[in-house]
Amino acid sequence: MSLGQQLAPHLPFLRRYGRALTGSQEHGDRYVRATLEAIVAAPEEFPRDVDPRLGLYRMFQAIWNSTNYDETPENSGNDGDDAESIARARLSRMTPLSRQALLLTAMEGFTPEDAAYLIEVDTQEVDALVAEALAEIEKQTRARVLIIEDEPIIAMDIETIVRDLGHEVTGVAVTRDEAVALAMEDRPGLVLADIQLADDSSGIDAVKDILAELQVPVIFITAFPERLLTGERPEPTFLITKPFQRSTVKAAISQALFFDSSTVPA
């Protein structure tokens, strides 16, 4: 099997990581594209002594560590990019390494040992970095959250996680129409949306309707994230894969709010 064939199944998930790290489909995908270009240009530099997925993320990390969007020609002076300006303000309060450790373990499912390899630290440092990231993000972000989920047990689980994080739940919707009505009645600062809803309506359509009226960060919940990460159209920046862990939801919420202008501390 060629290297390309080995890496192909992992690309949607690398794109998810890149988006979560940058808060942008465009910028996250740009890092992924640069990673692939580096592999094609010098395949002999791809780590062959580890699992292909681990090697792919290691190459991505090398690109991430060697570049800085704020200093590249196409981004210099780009004060209009609200997400990046918000992120820069918050990064002054948190080390990027902490945020990477959190996303790699909680969202991407790497072990502390693998995360340590990817970010080039000792394994014992990973837990401390994750704790640092969570503590700092939780101090900065509080929001009112709308949950769109038709499975009662899952909805209750998500609601508990959201409340335990200190956020307020504005409502739980089980259909597209109910989701839109709740959003218009009590405008949320964050939306968590399942893809398939109770009346066979679509959570994606519900979110499109909501975003037509509100500017709000959205986290999608799906058992098939690769179906939403094709690169062929505007896609979600934040995705949670079912079945999910509590830590995954926590990391996704924190990261989505990290880039949201309404949560910038005074």
C-alpha positions as CSV (number, residue, x, y, z in Angstrom):
1,M,0.0,0.0,0.0
2,S,1.4,3.4,-1.0
3,L,2.0,6.1,1.6
4,G,-0.9,8.2,0.1
5,Q,-3.3,5.3,0.6
6,Q,-2.2,4.8,4.2
7,L,-2.7,8.5,5.0
8,A,-6.0,9.1,3.1
9,P,-8.3,7.8,5.9
10,H,-6.7,10.1,8.4
11,L,-6.9,13.3,6.4
12,P,-10.5,14.3,7.5
13,F,-9.4,14.1,11.1
14,L,-6.3,16.0,10.6
15,R,-8.4,18.7,8.9
16,R,-10.6,18.7,12.0
17,Y,-7.6,19.2,14.2
18,G,-6.2,22.0,12.0
19,R,-9.6,23.8,12.1
20,A,-9.9,23.5,15.8
21,L,-6.4,24.8,16.3
22,T,-6.9,27.8,14.1
23,G,-10.6,28.4,14.5
24,S,-10.9,28.6,10.7
25,Q,-11.7,26.2,7.9
26,E,-9.5,28.2,5.5
27,H,-6.5,28.5,7.7
28,G,-6.8,24.9,9.1
29,D,-7.0,23.5,5.6
30,R,-4.1,25.6,4.5
31,Y,-1.9,24.0,7.2
32,V,-3.1,20.5,6.1
33,R,-2.3,21.4,2.5
34,A,1.2,22.6,3.4
35,T,1.7,19.3,5.3
36,L,0.8,17.2,2.3
37,E,3.0,19.3,0.0
38,A,5.9,18.8,2.4
39,I,5.3,15.0,2.3
40,V,5.1,14.9,-1.4
41,A,8.3,17.1,-1.8
42,A,10.3,14.9,0.6
43,P,8.7,11.6,1.3
44,E,11.9,10.2,2.8
45,E,11.4,12.6,5.7
46,F,8.1,11.1,6.7
47,P,8.4,9.2,10.0
48,R,8.4,5.5,9.0
49,D,9.0,4.1,12.5
50,V,5.5,5.1,13.8
51,D,1.9,4.5,12.9
52,P,1.0,6.5,9.7
53,R,-1.6,8.6,11.5
54,L,1.0,9.6,14.1
55,G,3.5,10.3,11.4
56,L,1.0,12.5,9.6
57,Y,0.2,14.6,12.6
58,R,3.9,14.8,13.4
59,M,4.5,16.3,10.0
60,F,1.6,18.7,10.6
61,Q,3.1,19.8,13.9
62,A,6.4,20.5,12.1
63,I,4.6,22.8,9.7
64,W,2.7,24.5,12.5
65,N,5.8,25.1,14.5
66,S,7.7,26.5,11.6
67,T,5.1,29.1,10.4
68,N,3.2,32.0,11.9
69,Y,0.2,33.2,9.9
70,D,0.3,36.6,11.5
71,E,3.7,37.2,10.0
72,T,3.1,35.7,6.5
73,P,2.7,38.2,3.6
74,E,-0.9,37.2,2.9
75,N,-1.9,37.8,6.5
76,S,0.2,40.8,7.5
77,G,-1.9,43.8,8.3
78,N,-5.1,41.7,8.2
79,D,-6.8,43.4,11.1
80,G,-10.3,42.5,9.7
81,D,-9.9,38.8,10.6
82,D,-11.9,38.9,13.8
83,A,-11.2,35.2,14.8
84,E,-7.5,35.6,14.5
85,S,-7.4,38.9,16.4
86,I,-9.4,37.4,19.2
87,A,-7.1,34.3,19.2
88,R,-4.0,36.5,19.4
89,A,-5.4,38.3,22.4
90,R,-6.1,35.0,24.2
91,L,-2.8,33.5,23.2
92,S,-1.1,36.2,25.3
93,R,-2.8,34.5,28.3
94,M,-2.2,30.9,27.3
95,T,0.7,29.0,25.7
96,P,-0.1,27.5,22.3
97,L,1.5,24.2,23.4
98,S,-1.1,23.8,26.2
99,R,-3.9,24.2,23.6
100,Q,-2.3,21.7,21.3
101,A,-1.9,19.1,24.1
102,L,-5.6,19.5,25.0
103,L,-6.8,19.1,21.4
104,L,-4.6,16.1,20.6
105,T,-5.6,14.1,23.6
106,A,-9.2,15.2,24.2
107,M,-10.5,15.7,20.7
108,E,-8.1,13.6,18.5
109,G,-7.8,10.8,21.0
110,F,-4.1,10.4,21.2
111,T,-2.5,8.9,24.3
112,P,-0.4,11.2,26.4
113,E,2.6,9.3,25.1
114,D,1.7,10.0,21.5
115,A,0.8,13.6,22.2
116,A,4.2,14.0,23.9
117,Y,5.8,12.7,20.7
118,L,3.8,15.1,18.5
119,I,4.6,18.2,20.5
120,E,8.1,17.1,21.5
121,V,7.8,17.2,25.3
122,D,8.3,14.6,28.0
123,T,5.2,12.4,28.5
124,Q,4.8,13.6,32.1
125,E,4.4,17.1,30.9
126,V,1.3,16.4,28.8
127,D,-1.1,16.1,31.7
128,A,0.2,19.4,33.2
129,L,-0.2,21.1,29.8
130,V,-3.8,19.9,29.4
131,A,-4.7,21.0,32.9
132,E,-3.1,24.4,32.2
133,A,-5.1,24.8,29.0
134,L,-8.4,23.8,30.6
135,A,-7.9,26.1,33.6
136,E,-7.1,29.1,31.4
137,I,-9.8,28.6,28.9
138,E,-12.5,28.0,31.5
139,K,-11.6,31.3,33.2
140,Q,-12.1,33.1,29.9
141,T,-15.2,31.6,28.4
142,R,-18.8,31.5,29.7
143,A,-21.7,31.3,27.3
144,R,-25.4,30.6,26.9
145,V,-25.8,27.3,24.9
146,L,-28.5,25.9,22.7
147,I,-28.5,22.1,22.4
148,I,-30.0,20.5,19.3
149,E,-30.2,16.8,19.9
150,D,-33.1,14.3,19.6
151,E,-31.8,11.5,21.7
152,P,-32.9,12.2,25.3
153,I,-30.0,10.4,27.0
154,I,-27.4,12.1,24.9
155,A,-29.1,15.5,25.3
156,M,-29.2,15.1,29.1
157,D,-25.5,14.1,29.0
158,I,-24.5,17.1,27.0
159,E,-26.6,19.4,29.1
160,T,-24.9,18.1,32.2
161,I,-21.5,18.7,30.7
162,V,-22.4,22.2,29.6
163,R,-23.8,23.2,33.0
164,D,-20.8,21.6,34.8
165,L,-18.5,23.8,32.8
166,G,-20.4,26.9,34.1
167,H,-22.4,27.6,31.0
168,E,-26.2,28.3,30.8
169,V,-28.4,26.1,28.7
170,T,-31.0,28.2,26.8
171,G,-33.0,25.1,25.6
172,V,-32.9,21.6,24.1
173,A,-34.4,21.2,20.6
174,V,-35.2,18.0,18.9
175,T,-36.3,19.2,15.5
176,R,-35.2,21.8,13.0
177,D,-38.2,24.1,13.5
178,E,-37.9,23.9,17.3
179,A,-34.2,24.7,17.2
180,V,-34.8,27.8,15.1
181,A,-37.7,29.0,17.3
182,L,-35.6,28.5,20.4
183,A,-32.7,30.4,18.9
184,M,-34.8,33.3,17.9
185,E,-36.6,33.4,21.2
186,D,-33.5,33.3,23.4
187,R,-30.4,34.0,21.4
188,P,-27.6,31.6,22.4
189,G,-23.8,32.3,22.4
190,L,-23.0,28.8,21.3
191,V,-24.9,26.0,19.5
192,L,-24.3,22.2,19.8
193,A,-26.1,20.4,17.0
194,D,-26.6,16.8,16.1
195,I,-26.9,16.0,12.4
196,Q,-30.0,13.8,12.3
197,L,-33.1,15.1,14.2
198,A,-36.3,13.5,15.5
199,D,-38.6,14.3,12.5
200,D,-36.0,13.3,10.0
201,S,-35.1,17.0,9.7
202,S,-31.4,18.0,9.5
203,G,-29.4,19.7,12.2
204,I,-27.3,21.2,9.4
205,D,-30.4,22.9,8.0
206,A,-31.3,24.1,11.4
207,V,-27.9,25.7,11.9
208,K,-28.1,27.3,8.4
209,D,-31.4,28.9,9.4
210,I,-30.0,30.1,12.7
211,L,-26.8,31.5,11.2
212,A,-28.9,33.4,8.7
213,E,-30.1,35.5,11.6
214,L,-27.3,35.2,14.3
215,Q,-23.6,35.1,14.3
216,V,-22.8,32.3,16.7
217,P,-20.2,29.5,17.0
218,V,-21.4,26.0,16.2
219,I,-20.2,22.6,17.2
220,F,-21.6,19.6,15.2
221,I,-22.0,16.2,16.7
222,T,-21.9,13.3,14.3
223,A,-20.9,9.6,14.0
224,F,-19.4,10.3,10.6
225,P,-17.2,13.4,10.7
226,E,-15.4,12.5,7.5
227,R,-18.6,13.0,5.6
228,L,-18.6,16.7,6.6
229,L,-14.9,17.2,5.9
230,T,-14.5,16.7,2.2
231,G,-13.1,20.2,1.3
232,E,-15.8,20.6,-1.4
233,R,-17.9,23.3,0.4
234,P,-18.1,25.5,3.5
235,E,-17.9,23.1,6.4
236,P,-18.1,23.0,10.2
237,T,-15.0,24.2,12.0
238,F,-15.8,22.2,15.1
239,L,-16.9,18.6,15.1
240,I,-17.4,16.0,17.9
241,T,-17.5,12.4,16.9
242,K,-20.1,10.0,18.4
243,P,-19.8,8.2,20.7
244,F,-18.0,11.0,22.5
245,Q,-16.1,11.4,25.8
246,R,-16.9,14.1,28.3
247,S,-13.4,15.5,27.8
248,T,-14.0,15.8,24.0
249,V,-17.1,17.9,24.5
250,K,-15.3,20.0,27.0
251,A,-12.4,20.6,24.7
252,A,-14.6,21.4,21.7
253,I,-16.7,23.9,23.7
254,S,-13.6,25.6,25.1
255,Q,-12.0,25.9,21.7
256,A,-15.1,27.1,19.9
257,L,-15.6,29.9,22.5
258,F,-11.9,30.6,22.4
259,F,-12.4,32.2,19.0
260,D,-15.8,33.8,19.7
261,S,-15.8,37.6,20.1
262,S,-18.6,37.6,22.6
263,T,-16.4,35.9,25.2
264,V,-13.4,38.1,25.2
265,P,-12.7,39.1,28.8
266,A,-12.7,42.7,29.7
